[in-house]
Amino acid sequence: MGRRHVEVGMRIAAIFPGQGSQVVGMGADVAEKSQPARELFERAHAALGYDVLALQTRGPEAQLRETQYSQPAIFVTNLALYYAGGEALAPVVSAGHSFGEFCSLTIARALTFEDALKMVVARGNAMQYASELAPGGMSAVLGLELAQIREAVSRAQTKTGARVQLANLNSPSQIVISGDRAAVQMAGDEMLERGAKRVVPLNVSGAWHSRLMEPALERFGPAVEGAHFELPAFDVVSNVDAQPYRDVQTIQKNLILSITEEVRWHETAEKLLTYDLDLVVEFGATPVLGPLMRRLPNAPEVLNVTDFAGVEKMQEKMRVRA
C-alpha cells in the first residue's frame, strides 16, 4: 500500500552517473548501515571473484581509476545507494550517463543484477583493451556553442588526419571531446581562440565514446547479445538517442553503440522533464548529473544521494510528501 501511495503522490526519476564518479571510500557507510546494500556488495563479491567493496574502501586509487575496476565499482555503489532507499522508492522513469544506464535497466527489472554486472565487467575489459591499442584523451569544453565545437573538431580531423569527435553532450555549456591526443589538443586550442571559457583535459585512461573504442565492440557485443533482457517495468530513457526503450532489440543495440557514440545527456535530461516530475534523485558517490539537472528550466527538486545520510534525507522527504 505504501508503494502505491508514493507512486500516485510523488513522481520520481532515478538517475545514475557513469565513469569518473568513483572515489576511494565510496559505498563503505551504506554497506555498513543498510542490509540491502551490504547484501548487494556480497553478491558482487561472489560474481566478480574479488571484494569490490574492499577495493573501493582502501584503494589504491590508481587501481580504482582503471576502467575494468571503476565500472563495476561504480555500478554496484550506485545500486547499493538506490536499494538502501527501500521498497517505497518507485520511480516513474530512469536514465544513466553512459554505462550508468545499466543501473537504470537493473532497477527497471530489464536485467538481473548478476547479468548486468557481467556486462559491465565485459564492457570495462573491452574498453581497457581498446585504450591500450590506441591511447587517446578527452577534454571538457566549457562555454562555447555546439556548432563552433563541431567546426573545430572537423578542422582538427582534416589537419591532423587523426580521430576526434564529440563524446558527451552534458549541457549546452559543457561538452566533452574525445579521440587521438594530438587532435584533441588542436581542437581545444582552436576552441579557446574562438572564445571557450575553458578547455580542461580529463584524467582518463582512454578516448571513451570515440572511434578509438571500435576494437571494444567485437569483444563487448557477444556479452550483450548472449544476455537475457526483459522490457523495463517503467520507462528507461537511453542516453544514445534520448528516447525510452520500447523493445529489447533497441536496448541491445544501444548498449553496444554507447561505447563509440555520443552520450546525449542534455537531451536525455530534457526528456526526463516531460514526465511531470516532483523529484529527481541521483544515486552515486559523486554529484555529477544532479547539478546539470538543476540548471534546466523548470527543473523539479533534485537530490544527490552519495552516502547513507543522503539515503535518510531522501526517505524523510518521501515520508513528508506521503
KOLVOKE-826288 format. One record per residue (C-alpha): x negated, y negated, z; residue in three letters. Coordinates in Angstrom, 3 decimals, m for minus. Each point is the difference from the previous one (the first is absolute). Example, Ala and Ser with C-alpha at 12.3 -4.5 7.8 and 13.67 -1.06 7.14 Angstrom:
BEGIN
<<m12.300 4.500 7.800> ALA>
<<m1.370 m3.440 m0.660> SER>
END
This chain:
BEGIN
<<0.000 0.000 0.000> MET>
<<m2.872 m2.362 0.808> GLY>
<<m1.588 0.557 m3.398> ARG>
<<3.265 m0.744 m1.795> ARG>
<<0.533 m3.176 2.045> HIS>
<<m3.473 m1.319 m0.887> VAL>
<<0.487 0.860 m3.674> GLU>
<<3.230 m1.988 m0.110> VAL>
<<m1.144 m2.862 2.215> GLY>
<<m3.593 m0.546 m1.127> MET>
<<m1.476 0.352 m3.456> ARG>
<<m3.703 0.833 0.273> ILE>
<<m2.806 0.408 m2.541> ALA>
<<m3.060 2.036 1.001> ALA>
<<m3.229 m0.934 m1.778> ILE>
<<m3.442 1.602 0.172> PHE>
<<m3.477 m1.384 m0.824> PRO>
<<m2.637 1.917 m1.929> GLY>
<<m3.780 m0.034 m0.297> GLN>
<<m1.849 m2.630 1.997> GLY>
<<2.386 0.029 2.969> SER>
<<m2.157 2.461 1.962> GLN>
<<m1.787 m1.027 3.187> VAL>
<<m1.923 2.012 2.588> VAL>
<<2.286 0.722 2.954> GLY>
<<3.227 0.072 m1.989> MET>
<<2.633 2.478 1.085> GLY>
<<m1.586 0.719 3.374> ALA>
<<2.554 m1.647 2.274> ASP>
<<3.058 1.124 m1.954> VAL>
<<m1.286 3.589 0.064> ALA>
<<m0.479 m0.285 3.769> GLU>
<<3.412 m1.538 0.756> LYS>
<<2.302 1.585 m2.586> SER>
<<0.616 3.733 m0.261> GLN>
<<1.218 m0.126 m3.637> PRO>
<<m3.145 m1.933 m0.971> ALA>
<<m2.252 2.385 1.910> ARG>
<<1.620 3.019 m1.656> GLU>
<<m0.475 m1.571 m3.421> LEU>
<<m3.747 m0.397 0.599> PHE>
<<m0.120 3.641 1.135> GLU>
<<1.694 1.101 m3.217> ARG>
<<m2.476 m2.109 m1.964> ALA>
<<m2.907 1.648 1.845> HIS>
<<1.313 3.444 m0.956> ALA>
<<0.525 m0.995 m3.636> ALA>
<<m3.279 m1.890 m0.474> LEU>
<<m2.280 2.323 1.931> GLY>
<<m1.522 m2.914 1.920> TYR>
<<1.193 m2.296 2.777> ASP>
<<1.021 m3.151 m1.860> VAL>
<<1.039 m1.704 3.256> LEU>
<<m3.484 0.519 1.446> ALA>
<<m1.541 m1.520 m3.141> LEU>
<<2.332 m2.982 0.221> GLN>
<<m0.605 m0.478 3.706> THR>
<<m3.780 0.307 0.064> ARG>
<<m1.090 m0.596 m3.573> GLY>
<<m2.590 m0.409 m1.376> PRO>
<<1.546 m2.915 m1.867> GLU>
<<m2.036 0.748 m3.126> ALA>
<<1.567 3.451 m0.262> GLN>
<<3.481 m1.350 0.655> LEU>
<<m0.467 m2.408 m2.940> ARG>
<<m0.738 2.875 m2.397> GLU>
<<3.022 0.577 m2.206> THR>
<<0.342 3.715 0.686> GLN>
<<0.287 m0.749 3.728> TYR>
<<1.699 m3.406 0.047> SER>
<<3.012 1.034 m2.070> GLN>
<<1.052 2.965 2.222> PRO>
<<m0.726 m2.036 3.138> ALA>
<<2.149 m2.924 m1.151> ILE>
<<2.771 2.314 m1.188> PHE>
<<0.251 1.834 3.328> VAL>
<<m0.303 m3.166 2.106> THR>
<<2.713 m1.797 m1.969> ASN>
<<2.380 2.916 0.489> LEU>
<<m0.928 0.466 3.665> ALA>
<<1.016 m3.610 0.632> LEU>
<<3.231 0.529 m1.924> TYR>
<<1.042 3.230 1.736> TYR>
<<m0.855 m1.445 3.401> ALA>
<<2.917 m2.364 m0.651> GLY>
<<2.483 2.814 0.482> GLY>
<<3.002 1.363 m1.848> GLU>
<<1.975 m3.254 0.271> ALA>
<<m2.275 m1.539 m2.639> LEU>
<<1.975 0.461 m3.202> ALA>
<<m1.325 m2.074 m2.915> PRO>
<<2.140 m0.691 m3.028> VAL>
<<m3.085 m0.391 m2.198> VAL>
<<m3.767 0.498 0.176> SER>
<<m3.118 m0.812 m2.001> ALA>
<<m3.737 0.450 0.393> GLY>
<<m3.025 m1.772 m1.429> HIS>
<<m1.947 2.346 m2.287> SER>
<<m0.272 3.394 1.740> PHE>
<<2.066 m1.411 2.865> GLY>
<<2.889 1.114 m2.207> GLU>
<<m0.651 3.557 1.188> PHE>
<<1.154 m1.169 3.448> CYS>
<<3.236 m1.328 m1.486> SER>
<<0.653 3.247 m1.857> LEU>
<<m0.665 1.993 3.179> THR>
<<2.403 m1.917 2.237> ILE>
<<2.623 0.183 m2.781> ALA>
<<m0.459 3.798 0.013> ARG>
<<m1.065 0.147 m3.648> ALA>
<<m3.143 1.790 1.240> LEU>
<<m0.917 1.970 3.087> THR>
<<m2.715 m1.503 2.171> PHE>
<<m2.394 2.842 m0.826> GLU>
<<0.587 m0.182 m3.761> ASP>
<<m0.444 m3.775 0.006> ALA>
<<m3.194 0.284 2.054> LEU>
<<m1.415 2.570 m2.449> LYS>
<<0.599 m2.421 m2.866> MET>
<<m1.517 m2.912 1.913> VAL>
<<m3.120 2.109 0.615> VAL>
<<m0.156 1.019 m3.665> ALA>
<<0.444 m3.619 m1.046> ARG>
<<m2.760 m1.254 2.292> GLY>
<<m2.409 2.699 m1.155> ASN>
<<0.793 m0.650 m3.666> ALA>
<<m0.504 m3.747 0.363> MET>
<<m3.258 0.486 1.886> GLN>
<<m1.191 2.252 m2.844> TYR>
<<0.921 m2.628 m2.606> ALA>
<<m1.692 m2.788 1.968> SER>
<<m3.244 1.974 0.120> GLU>
<<0.117 0.551 m3.766> LEU>
<<0.629 m3.683 m0.720> ALA>
<<m0.746 m2.354 2.898> PRO>
<<2.019 m3.183 m0.158> GLY>
<<1.327 m2.832 2.082> GLY>
<<3.066 m2.068 0.826> MET>
<<0.576 m3.678 0.796> SER>
<<2.991 m1.848 1.417> ALA>
<<0.914 m3.172 m1.864> VAL>
<<1.767 m2.646 2.066> LEU>
<<1.870 m3.002 m1.327> GLY>
<<m0.040 0.475 m3.793> LEU>
<<2.930 0.651 m2.318> GLU>
<<0.508 3.499 m1.374> LEU>
<<m0.292 m1.075 m3.650> ALA>
<<m3.408 m1.605 0.623> GLN>
<<m1.215 3.108 1.809> ILE>
<<1.046 2.210 m2.906> ARG>
<<m1.820 m2.310 m2.443> GLU>
<<m3.210 0.082 2.053> ALA>
<<0.155 3.780 0.290> VAL>
<<0.520 0.351 m3.752> SER>
<<m2.989 m2.250 m0.774> ARG>
<<m2.221 1.907 2.430> ALA>
<<0.906 3.240 m1.742> GLN>
<<m0.814 m1.477 m3.407> THR>
<<m3.316 m1.562 1.054> LYS>
<<m1.354 2.948 1.973> THR>
<<1.684 2.941 m1.716> GLY>
<<0.678 1.208 3.535> ALA>
<<3.223 1.056 1.675> ARG>
<<1.833 m2.415 2.267> VAL>
<<3.704 m0.479 0.651> GLN>
<<2.588 m1.201 2.480> LEU>
<<0.380 2.486 2.825> ALA>
<<2.297 m1.399 2.711> ASN>
<<2.656 m2.643 m0.553> LEU>
<<0.565 m0.644 3.688> ASN>
<<1.535 m3.467 m0.327> SER>
<<m0.099 m2.867 m2.513> PRO>
<<m2.967 m1.440 1.908> SER>
<<m1.802 3.279 0.849> GLN>
<<m1.027 2.246 m2.873> ILE>
<<m2.763 2.613 m0.051> VAL>
<<m2.127 0.896 m3.028> ILE>
<<m1.920 3.256 m0.392> SER>
<<m2.556 1.583 m2.317> GLY>
<<m3.683 0.015 m0.887> ASP>
<<m1.865 m2.275 2.405> ARG>
<<m1.535 m2.229 m2.675> ALA>
<<3.364 m0.627 m1.638> ALA>
<<1.697 m0.618 3.355> VAL>
<<m2.730 m2.516 0.859> GLN>
<<0.260 m1.783 m3.352> MET>
<<3.789 m0.216 0.181> ALA>
<<m0.208 m1.257 3.585> GLY>
<<m2.485 m2.741 m0.930> ASP>
<<2.269 m1.229 m2.796> GLU>
<<3.013 m0.026 2.340> MET>
<<m1.876 m2.211 2.443> LEU>
<<m0.796 m2.382 m2.856> GLU>
<<3.696 m0.038 m0.906> ARG>
<<1.036 m1.017 3.509> GLY>
<<0.394 3.151 2.075> ALA>
<<m0.201 m0.841 3.699> LYS>
<<m2.117 3.064 0.749> ARG>
<<m1.218 3.212 m1.624> VAL>
<<m0.842 2.516 2.691> VAL>
<<m1.905 3.243 m0.791> PRO>
<<1.636 2.852 1.884> LEU>
<<m1.874 2.507 2.141> ASN>
<<1.095 3.110 m1.919> VAL>
<<m1.836 3.013 m1.333> SER>
<<1.676 0.097 m3.401> GLY>
<<1.979 m1.856 m2.651> ALA>
<<3.440 1.116 1.125> TRP>
<<2.953 m0.419 m2.372> HIS>
<<m2.178 m0.371 m3.054> SER>
<<m1.042 2.081 m2.991> ARG>
<<m3.151 0.972 1.882> LEU>
<<2.307 2.320 1.960> MET>
<<1.057 1.962 m3.097> GLU>
<<m2.219 3.017 0.899> PRO>
<<2.094 0.330 3.166> ALA>
<<3.207 0.630 m1.948> LEU>
<<m0.865 3.498 m1.169> GLU>
<<m0.998 0.971 3.537> ARG>
<<3.023 m1.546 1.701> PHE>
<<2.676 0.848 m2.550> GLY>
<<0.261 3.742 0.817> PRO>
<<0.520 m0.773 3.710> ALA>
<<3.045 m2.122 m0.844> VAL>
<<1.363 2.303 m2.668> GLU>
<<m0.269 3.026 2.305> GLY>
<<1.781 m1.598 2.974> ALA>
<<3.683 0.303 0.862> HIS>
<<1.979 m3.265 m0.100> PHE>
<<3.574 m0.859 0.896> GLU>
<<1.869 m3.163 m0.846> LEU>
<<m0.516 m2.530 2.819> PRO>
<<2.761 m0.130 2.626> ALA>
<<m0.037 m3.798 m0.323> PHE>
<<m1.540 m2.345 m2.553> ASP>
<<m3.778 m0.021 m0.411> VAL>
<<m1.212 m2.827 m2.231> VAL>
<<m3.041 0.901 m2.101> SER>
<<m2.954 m2.384 m0.009> ASN>
<<m0.759 1.030 m3.608> VAL>
<<3.211 m1.374 m1.556> ASP>
<<1.758 m1.669 2.983> ALA>
<<3.084 2.196 m0.468> GLN>
<<1.665 2.539 2.324> PRO>
<<m0.518 3.620 m0.921> TYR>
<<2.916 1.829 m1.583> ARG>
<<m1.656 3.242 m1.091> ASP>
<<m2.876 2.232 1.096> VAL>
<<m1.825 m0.216 m3.323> GLN>
<<m0.472 m3.758 0.366> THR>
<<m1.329 0.462 3.527> ILE>
<<m2.640 2.421 m1.258> GLN>
<<m0.911 m2.159 m2.989> LYS>
<<m0.370 m3.177 2.057> ASN>
<<m2.044 1.640 2.751> LEU>
<<m2.547 1.024 m2.625> ILE>
<<0.088 m3.335 m1.833> LEU>
<<m0.511 m1.914 3.243> SER>
<<m3.683 0.962 m0.008> ILE>
<<m0.748 m2.067 m3.108> THR>
<<2.956 m2.403 m0.291> GLU>
<<0.705 m3.362 1.610> GLU>
<<1.628 m0.031 3.437> VAL>
<<2.979 m2.272 m0.617> ARG>
<<0.575 m0.773 3.653> TRP>
<<1.476 m3.483 m0.412> HIS>
<<2.714 1.309 m2.309> GLU>
<<0.557 2.926 2.357> THR>
<<0.438 m2.363 2.949> ALA>
<<2.462 m2.113 m1.981> GLU>
<<1.950 3.156 m0.810> LYS>
<<0.184 0.861 3.699> LEU>
<<1.677 m3.345 0.697> LEU>
<<2.906 0.947 m2.273> THR>
<<1.079 2.538 2.660> TYR>
<<1.417 m2.743 2.259> ASP>
<<m2.416 0.827 2.809> LEU>
<<0.147 m1.021 3.640> ASP>
<<m3.519 1.171 0.820> LEU>
<<m3.189 1.114 m1.757> VAL>
<<m2.431 2.108 2.039> VAL>
<<m3.568 0.671 m1.093> GLU>
<<m1.478 3.114 1.599> PHE>
<<m3.799 m0.085 m0.163> GLY>
<<m3.082 m0.667 2.106> ALA>
<<m0.633 m3.394 m1.629> THR>
<<2.609 m2.566 m1.108> PRO>
<<m0.338 m0.098 m3.781> VAL>
<<3.427 m0.062 m1.638> LEU>
<<1.964 m1.693 2.765> GLY>
<<m1.692 m3.393 m0.481> PRO>
<<0.707 0.224 m3.747> LEU>
<<3.658 0.789 0.660> MET>
<<0.382 m2.986 2.331> ARG>
<<m1.049 m2.385 m2.779> ARG>
<<2.821 1.061 m2.311> LEU>
<<2.944 m2.390 m0.324> PRO>
<<2.963 1.133 2.126> ASN>
<<m2.026 2.801 1.592> ALA>
<<1.613 1.693 3.014> PRO>
<<m1.789 0.451 3.314> GLU>
<<m3.213 2.013 m0.346> VAL>
<<m1.656 2.096 2.707> LEU>
<<m3.472 1.537 m0.082> ASN>
<<m0.271 3.250 1.959> VAL>
<<m3.729 0.592 0.464> THR>
<<0.007 1.833 3.351> ASP>
<<2.328 1.331 2.707> PHE>
<<0.736 m3.479 1.307> ALA>
<<1.310 m0.808 m3.461> GLY>
<<2.147 3.129 0.072> VAL>
<<1.541 m1.121 3.312> GLU>
<<0.634 m3.510 m1.349> LYS>
<<1.796 1.455 m3.010> MET>
<<2.080 2.327 2.169> GLN>
<<1.040 m2.881 2.239> GLU>
<<1.058 m2.092 m2.992> LYS>
<<2.116 2.867 m1.313> MET>
<<1.649 0.502 3.401> ARG>
<<0.901 m3.680 0.194> VAL>
<<1.470 0.033 m3.492> ARG>
<<1.911 3.244 0.687> ALA>
END
